[in-house]
Amino acid sequence: MLVYPSANRVYAASSPALLRAELAVFGAGLAAELSAIEEVELGGVGYVRFTSSAPLGERDLALLSNVSSLYALFELGEGVLRPVPVTPLAKADSDLLTIQKYAGKTNELFTKLLVNVTLLATADPFSDRPKYLLDPLCGRGTTLNQAMMYGLHATGLDVDAKDFEAYEAFIKTWLRNKRVKHTAESGQLRRNKVRLGRRLDIEYALDKEAYKAGDTRKLTYFNADTLTTDEVLRANSCDVIVTDAPYGVQHGSHREAGLQRSPRDLLAAAVPVWTRVLKPGGALGISWNTTVLPREELVEVLRKAGLDVREGGPWAEFAHRVDQAILRDLVVAVKPAS
């Protein structure tokens, strides 16, 4: 695999190692067994090389086509690289992910990686059935946009009004410029006559024929406290929950006890709420800054919420440095099916 050239220098340096770990997670869902996953240099260019126990079939190649940092795939034989066609599950143009530029934006390749490994922890990760993805700390919507790329229904929550307004302006403009058939409605969010915030509801289809046939997807953004997730969504309604948690002194919830500035306090309060809306068999994927919350503490929060944490092997190899103050890692946990 040729690694995708990232515009972010720090993330580019971490990409090969992250690709190795992601590829190992993908390998568990393939018919062929992958081994000897390693970084190599061929002709002065860096690659990630692996060996498969059998020729990769159509389904295996379709699955591998979605690896986040995959730029090109080759078969290596007798010193020659033979290009292998890939068919990534990209329902929309890539500018849906790349147009937005702002301080603190999560690298879109990492967002895709986090969505991938969370989906792969479920029973049918890339099936034709449209799944429901929730990002309960969605900011300006990078995860929501990746869900759109995969043809998923997507819901986001964020308490920051500026992020809500920025995303509403961006996605409406993008849909109009791309001439995507859609409806968009915004208004107040209320439950039991109590105002919780604002909401944006979009129904769209990236294909005109699909829109005519009623084969649409829903995109919803609640400008509301993440601790109200189980009030605005039905229990057991989400297939996957994917979120990039605050890295430091940032707000994620201000309900009742005032502004929650600690990622530790925020996740301890929020994970049980999020778990209630997750389907049995569904998966929760969180990335966070380990310098403010040790991994073992977050794992304990997830276990107390009744989730089974994926540990060991490649699941322990995703930690990477973002900057001097941020050492980012991810964890995936599954809600038991019974």
C-alpha positions as CSV (number, residue, x, y, z in Angstrom):
1,M,0.0,0.0,0.0
2,L,1.2,3.5,-0.9
3,V,0.4,5.8,2.0
4,Y,-1.8,8.8,1.2
5,P,0.2,12.0,1.2
6,S,-1.1,14.1,4.0
7,A,-1.0,17.9,4.1
8,N,-0.5,17.7,7.9
9,R,3.2,17.0,8.4
10,V,2.8,15.6,11.9
11,Y,0.0,13.2,10.9
12,A,2.0,12.2,7.8
13,A,4.8,11.1,10.0
14,S,2.4,8.9,12.0
15,S,0.4,7.5,9.0
16,P,2.5,4.4,8.2
17,A,2.3,3.1,11.8
18,L,-1.4,3.9,12.0
19,L,-2.0,2.2,8.7
20,R,-0.3,-1.0,10.0
21,A,-2.6,-1.1,13.0
22,E,-5.7,-0.3,10.9
23,L,-4.8,-2.9,8.3
24,A,-4.5,-5.5,11.1
25,V,-8.0,-4.6,12.3
26,F,-9.3,-4.9,8.7
27,G,-7.6,-8.2,8.4
28,A,-9.9,-9.8,10.9
29,G,-12.8,-9.3,8.5
30,L,-11.1,-10.7,5.4
31,A,-11.4,-14.2,4.0
32,A,-7.6,-14.2,3.5
33,E,-5.3,-13.9,6.6
34,L,-2.9,-11.0,6.6
35,S,0.6,-11.3,8.1
36,A,4.0,-9.7,8.0
37,I,2.5,-6.1,8.0
38,E,5.6,-3.8,7.9
39,E,6.9,-0.5,6.6
40,V,9.2,-0.8,3.7
41,E,11.0,1.5,1.2
42,L,11.0,0.6,-2.5
43,G,12.8,2.8,-4.9
44,G,13.1,5.5,-2.3
45,V,9.4,5.6,-1.6
46,G,7.7,4.4,1.6
47,Y,5.0,1.7,1.5
48,V,3.3,-0.6,4.0
49,R,3.7,-4.2,2.8
50,F,1.7,-7.3,3.9
51,T,1.3,-10.9,2.9
52,S,-2.0,-12.6,2.4
53,S,-2.6,-16.3,3.0
54,A,-4.6,-16.5,-0.3
55,P,-5.3,-14.3,-3.3
56,L,-7.5,-11.3,-2.3
57,G,-11.0,-11.9,-3.6
58,E,-13.5,-9.2,-4.8
59,R,-15.0,-8.8,-1.3
60,D,-11.6,-8.5,0.4
61,L,-10.4,-5.9,-2.1
62,A,-13.7,-3.9,-1.7
63,L,-13.1,-3.9,2.1
64,L,-9.4,-3.0,1.9
65,S,-10.3,-0.2,-0.5
66,N,-11.6,1.8,2.5
67,V,-8.4,1.8,4.6
68,S,-8.0,5.4,5.6
69,S,-4.5,6.2,4.4
70,L,-4.6,4.0,1.3
71,Y,-3.4,6.0,-1.7
72,A,-2.7,3.1,-4.1
73,L,-2.5,-0.7,-3.8
74,F,0.0,-2.9,-5.6
75,E,0.9,-6.5,-5.9
76,L,4.6,-7.1,-5.5
77,G,6.1,-9.9,-7.6
78,E,9.7,-10.4,-8.8
79,G,10.6,-6.8,-7.9
80,V,7.7,-5.4,-10.0
81,L,4.7,-3.5,-8.6
82,R,1.5,-4.3,-10.4
83,P,-1.4,-1.8,-9.7
84,V,-4.5,-3.4,-8.1
85,P,-7.8,-1.6,-8.8
86,V,-9.5,-0.3,-5.7
87,T,-13.1,0.6,-5.2
88,P,-13.5,2.9,-2.2
89,L,-16.9,3.4,-0.7
90,A,-17.0,7.1,-1.5
91,K,-20.6,8.3,-2.2
92,A,-19.6,12.0,-2.5
93,D,-16.7,14.1,-3.8
94,S,-13.7,14.3,-1.4
95,D,-14.1,18.1,-1.0
96,L,-16.9,17.3,1.4
97,L,-14.1,16.4,3.8
98,T,-11.4,18.8,2.7
99,I,-13.1,22.2,2.1
100,Q,-13.5,23.2,5.7
101,K,-10.3,24.7,7.2
102,Y,-10.3,25.9,10.8
103,A,-8.1,25.7,13.9
104,G,-8.5,22.5,15.8
105,K,-10.0,20.5,12.9
106,T,-9.4,16.8,13.2
107,N,-7.4,15.4,10.3
108,E,-10.0,13.9,8.0
109,L,-7.8,10.8,7.4
110,F,-7.8,10.1,11.1
111,T,-11.5,10.7,11.3
112,K,-12.0,8.0,8.6
113,L,-9.7,5.7,10.5
114,L,-11.7,6.1,13.7
115,V,-15.0,5.5,11.8
116,N,-13.5,2.4,10.1
117,V,-12.2,0.7,13.2
118,T,-15.5,1.4,15.0
119,L,-17.5,-0.1,12.1
120,L,-15.2,-3.1,11.9
121,A,-16.0,-3.9,15.5
122,T,-19.7,-4.6,14.5
123,A,-21.0,-7.7,13.0
124,D,-21.6,-6.3,9.4
125,P,-19.3,-3.3,9.0
126,F,-19.8,-2.4,5.4
127,S,-23.1,-4.1,4.5
128,D,-25.6,-2.5,2.1
129,R,-28.0,-1.8,5.0
130,P,-27.6,1.9,5.8
131,K,-26.4,2.3,9.3
132,Y,-27.0,5.1,11.8
133,L,-23.9,6.9,13.1
134,L,-23.9,9.3,16.0
135,D,-21.2,11.8,16.9
136,P,-22.2,13.3,20.3
137,L,-19.4,15.8,20.3
138,C,-19.5,16.7,16.6
139,G,-18.0,20.2,16.4
140,R,-18.0,21.3,12.8
141,G,-19.0,18.0,11.5
142,T,-16.0,16.1,10.1
143,T,-17.4,12.8,11.3
144,L,-20.8,13.6,9.9
145,N,-19.3,14.3,6.5
146,Q,-17.4,11.0,6.6
147,A,-20.7,9.2,7.4
148,M,-22.2,10.9,4.3
149,M,-19.2,9.6,2.3
150,Y,-20.1,6.1,3.4
151,G,-23.8,6.5,2.8
152,L,-24.8,6.4,6.5
153,H,-27.5,8.2,8.3
154,A,-25.7,10.6,10.6
155,T,-26.6,12.6,13.8
156,G,-24.4,15.0,15.7
157,L,-24.7,16.9,18.9
158,D,-22.6,19.9,20.0
159,V,-23.3,22.6,22.6
160,D,-21.2,25.2,20.7
161,A,-23.6,27.6,18.9
162,K,-20.8,28.9,16.6
163,D,-19.9,25.3,15.5
164,F,-23.6,24.6,14.8
165,E,-24.0,27.8,12.7
166,A,-20.7,27.2,10.8
167,Y,-21.7,23.6,9.9
168,E,-25.2,24.6,8.9
169,A,-23.8,27.2,6.5
170,F,-21.2,24.9,5.1
171,I,-23.4,21.8,4.5
172,K,-26.3,23.8,3.0
173,T,-23.8,25.6,0.6
174,W,-22.1,22.3,-0.3
175,L,-25.4,20.6,-1.1
176,R,-26.5,23.5,-3.3
177,N,-23.2,23.8,-5.1
178,K,-23.2,20.1,-5.8
179,R,-26.8,20.2,-6.9
180,V,-27.7,17.5,-4.5
181,K,-31.4,16.8,-4.2
182,H,-32.3,17.5,-0.6
183,T,-34.6,19.2,1.9
184,A,-33.3,21.2,4.9
185,E,-35.2,22.5,7.9
186,S,-33.9,24.2,11.0
187,G,-35.6,25.3,14.2
188,Q,-35.9,25.0,18.0
189,L,-35.2,21.7,19.7
190,R,-37.7,21.0,22.5
191,R,-38.6,18.1,24.7
192,N,-41.5,18.2,27.1
193,K,-41.9,21.9,26.4
194,V,-38.3,22.5,27.5
195,R,-36.0,24.2,25.1
196,L,-32.8,22.1,24.7
197,G,-31.3,24.1,21.8
198,R,-31.6,24.2,18.1
199,R,-31.8,21.5,15.4
200,L,-30.9,21.1,11.7
201,D,-32.7,18.3,9.7
202,I,-31.5,17.4,6.2
203,E,-32.8,14.6,4.0
204,Y,-30.9,14.0,0.8
205,A,-29.8,11.5,-1.9
206,L,-26.5,12.0,-3.8
207,D,-28.2,10.3,-6.8
208,K,-31.2,11.9,-8.4
209,E,-32.8,8.6,-9.2
210,A,-32.4,7.4,-5.6
211,Y,-34.1,10.6,-4.4
212,K,-37.0,10.0,-6.7
213,A,-37.3,6.4,-5.4
214,G,-37.2,7.5,-1.8
215,D,-33.8,6.0,-1.1
216,T,-32.6,8.9,1.0
217,R,-30.3,9.5,3.9
218,K,-30.9,11.7,7.0
219,L,-28.4,14.1,8.5
220,T,-29.3,15.8,11.8
221,Y,-27.4,18.2,14.0
222,F,-28.6,19.1,17.5
223,N,-27.1,22.2,19.0
224,A,-27.6,20.8,22.4
225,D,-25.8,19.4,25.4
226,T,-24.3,16.0,24.9
227,L,-25.8,14.8,28.2
228,T,-29.3,15.1,26.5
229,T,-28.4,12.5,23.9
230,D,-30.8,9.9,25.4
231,E,-33.5,12.6,25.5
232,V,-33.3,13.5,21.8
233,L,-32.6,10.0,20.4
234,R,-34.4,6.7,21.0
235,A,-32.8,4.0,23.1
236,N,-30.9,1.4,21.0
237,S,-31.2,3.5,17.8
238,C,-27.6,3.9,16.7
239,D,-25.3,1.3,15.1
240,V,-22.1,3.2,15.9
241,I,-21.0,6.1,18.0
242,V,-17.8,7.8,16.9
243,T,-16.4,10.9,18.5
244,D,-13.2,12.9,19.0
245,A,-13.3,13.9,22.7
246,P,-12.0,17.3,23.9
247,Y,-8.2,17.4,24.2
248,G,-7.9,19.7,27.1
249,V,-9.7,22.6,28.7
250,Q,-12.6,22.7,26.3
251,H,-16.3,22.5,26.9
252,G,-18.4,19.6,25.9
253,S,-21.2,19.9,28.4
254,H,-22.6,22.6,30.6
255,R,-25.7,20.9,32.0
256,E,-26.7,21.4,35.6
257,A,-23.4,21.5,37.4
258,G,-21.9,24.2,35.2
259,L,-19.3,24.0,32.5
260,Q,-17.5,20.7,32.4
261,R,-13.9,21.5,31.6
262,S,-12.3,18.1,32.3
263,P,-12.4,15.5,29.6
264,R,-12.3,12.9,32.4
265,D,-15.5,14.3,34.0
266,L,-17.2,14.8,30.7
267,L,-16.6,11.2,29.5
268,A,-17.5,9.7,32.9
269,A,-20.9,11.5,32.7
270,A,-21.5,11.1,29.0
271,V,-20.5,7.5,28.2
272,P,-23.5,5.9,30.1
273,V,-25.8,8.4,28.3
274,W,-24.4,7.5,24.9
275,T,-24.5,3.8,25.7
276,R,-28.3,3.9,26.1
277,V,-28.8,5.0,22.5
278,L,-26.4,2.4,21.1
279,K,-27.9,-0.8,19.7
280,P,-26.9,-4.1,21.2
281,G,-24.0,-5.3,19.0
282,G,-23.2,-1.7,18.2
283,A,-19.8,-0.1,18.8
284,L,-18.5,3.1,20.4
285,G,-15.2,4.6,19.2
286,I,-13.5,7.4,21.0
287,S,-10.3,9.3,20.4
288,W,-8.8,11.4,23.1
289,N,-5.7,13.0,24.6
290,T,-4.0,10.5,26.9
291,T,-2.0,13.3,28.6
292,V,-5.2,14.5,30.3
293,L,-6.9,11.1,30.7
294,P,-4.9,7.8,31.0
295,R,-6.1,4.9,28.9
296,E,-6.9,2.7,31.8
297,E,-9.2,5.3,33.3
298,L,-11.3,5.6,30.1
299,V,-11.4,1.8,29.7
300,E,-12.8,1.6,33.2
301,V,-15.5,4.2,32.4
302,L,-16.5,2.1,29.3
303,R,-16.6,-1.1,31.3
304,K,-18.7,0.5,34.0
305,A,-21.2,1.4,31.3
306,G,-21.4,-2.3,30.4
307,L,-19.3,-2.2,27.2
308,D,-16.8,-4.8,26.1
309,V,-13.5,-3.0,25.3
310,R,-11.4,-4.2,22.4
311,E,-7.8,-4.6,23.7
312,G,-4.5,-6.0,22.8
313,G,-2.9,-6.6,19.3
314,P,-3.5,-3.7,16.9
315,W,-6.1,-2.1,19.2
316,A,-3.2,-1.1,21.4
317,E,-1.1,0.4,18.5
318,F,-3.0,3.6,17.6
319,A,-1.4,6.1,20.0
320,H,0.4,8.9,18.1
321,R,1.5,12.5,18.9
322,V,-0.5,15.4,17.5
323,D,1.6,18.2,19.1
324,Q,3.6,18.8,22.2
325,A,0.6,18.7,24.5
326,I,-1.5,16.1,22.7
327,L,-0.8,12.3,22.6
328,R,-3.9,11.0,20.9
329,D,-5.1,7.4,21.2
330,L,-8.4,5.7,20.4
331,V,-10.4,3.0,22.0
332,V,-13.3,0.9,20.7
333,A,-15.9,-0.9,22.8
334,V,-19.0,-3.0,21.9
335,K,-22.4,-3.1,23.6
336,P,-23.1,-6.8,24.3
337,A,-25.8,-8.3,22.0
338,S,-27.7,-9.8,24.9
